[in-house]
């Protein structure tokens, strides 16, 4: 992730704080690069901003858009486009980086009942619920949705992967199901499907159902 | 242009949602075009009482935020074809409603309908003030108990301060709807009498809805009580209230305990 700072910096920090207040813990455990390209800051300002960000719990792994003279050993290394440029200009033979591990799937597992009014969102992957999804609750997944229980609320799948997504549940009582934007409300659901264990997929914009 | 009604109360659980659905259905039965709007974002219920919870796709918040058009979000009632519901969102934040957004939605509804009935959330917070903002007529729903009456008095004060009409220096037409009225208990003195409530609130009476199991039954069936069993006492009281809203001059009957029949005439307690 890259944080792009721009002038006036007081305003930027004020906006940042408002944003942080709305999403506390957003930066926890994330790798963040600070891009100073939009400012004409010198070294003293840079030092201050790094400490200000640290005070807000943001851990920087690199800096972008800064002059090499501004960076010292105590600061995060300079990066460009996510690559460490000090490595690129070194005379030494670059040690081949370890083969990168395949990205960890970011699926979400909910091991309790999803209650009315709750909204579970995972735009990166699948959502699995071990328990039921109450009427008035909502599950929005980038991928597929799996419910081991009664699905009484709304299930919206395929927000990222599109029509490949599926919905599985052990008891279909949904108020609304959607895959890749194509939706169906409860009253359009066939009576044969109601209360059954089903899987749902999309076939040319038509929703298909089959018993599990 | 529509008449905008807000159904409001200070206290929760007094019957705002039941009243919104019942008045909406009764008005729509006369052929007027009616939209009922659920402002209780986060705790939506009007769709349940109207029996439309399985038909909700888009809601008020989607329309306010521009994600859906009003025509996509309005749900036409299956029993009365001039009755429409704009449901609330249960999963969005109640702060999603903005003054500008609500102004736009109500403005648009007002051009399409004869009546727009807003079901307000309980209390005096932003959701309630947004729901009452545009109202021409406020229906203040009160139970015959002191806590409910006092909270309603508080709401009347806010109606006189925070509605657009109040801000323009006009006054909002306020009517009192007394719900869950139990004549026997009022006679025994376990409950406030109508006169007492009227004296405290000094508002014109729109109607008195008797306490009745029919209200709960209709609500659980997802049918507005005014059309579920039109012969029932609460249904008749709501239909009369709707006729008063349309300008008819009907006297409000105070429900009385049932007569004991002929036999009672022969029984007189000795002095």
Interface residues (C-beta under 8 A of the other chain):
Chain A: X116 X117 X118 X119 X135 X136 X137 X138 X175 X176 X183 X185 X186 X187
Chain B: X42 X43 X44 X53 X54 X55 X56 X57 X90 X91 X92
